[in-house]
Amino acid sequence: MSSAVQGLIGIIGGTGLGDALCQPGQGKMVEITTPYGPPSGPILLTEWQGQPLAILARHGPGHRFNPTNVPYRANIFALKKIGVTHLIASGATGSLREEIHPGDLVIPSQLIDNTFRRINTFFEQDVVVHVEFSQPFCPSLRQALLAAGNSLPTRVHAGGVYVCMEGPAFSTVAEANRHRQWGGDLIGMTALPEAKLAREAEMCYTLVAFPTDYDCWKPHQSGVAPQTLLQEILQNVQSATQLAIQLIKNTVAQLAGHLPTACSCQQALKLAIWSDRRQLDKRKLKPLEPLLNRYLEFPNE
């Protein structure tokens, strides 16, 4: 692996936030190649409070990739390749609970994977890897976000179960009620396989979720035009985006210069490689060197 910047925080901006953060002129835009094709777009290298950052819009410039087609593997690999060690993502969601209001922020603690069309690992062949994923979000980063949220003019929920559905269509009423019966608090489309890939890349990863509406389990007020409801959701996205940006900036300022390093996330592959390493073909695995170079010796080429 080429030399990397140590202690680089990555930010993946979801709906609204990605375009808000990735503005030309705010830093250096870089194009990264990966074995999985190009990421969603160029990565913005910048800094806040003296802390180096790498920012990527999940859906690409102009929101071009739907949730299924986001190049998740290329995104995480590209961030890993340039040295990201801690990754904060954002995403718009629907609320599955009365007490989680549109306009609130949520720092989820658990995930339910209800996707079915996405490749969710870097290690499809030539090596068998089983990462521990019982706690899908980095506890250190979660606590940092929660501490940074104390000064925000909105409620920041300390936990919740995010159900990740395939999309791109939204839920039926029956599906929304099923998600609630599962114990879901939020419904979204993008946290997976992103979180699983970040764990395989040994990154600390957490998510700021912002509910834009109550999903369809809660009936809308009668007599309200669909266009009015859509406008309300878009306004919620805009206001929540600004709150999420402030929360992330507060967190970066808090972490600047002393990122948590004693974290199991950053050693996720230590016990996860089940293949006999003596029998692995390092030439075939060479494209994955940025992920495996701490555990396998690769030939120089």
Summary of the structure (lengths in Angstrom):
residues: 301
radius of gyration: 19.2
end to end distance: 11.9
largest distance: 68.3
contacts: 991
relative contact order: 0.19
helix: 31%
strand: 21%
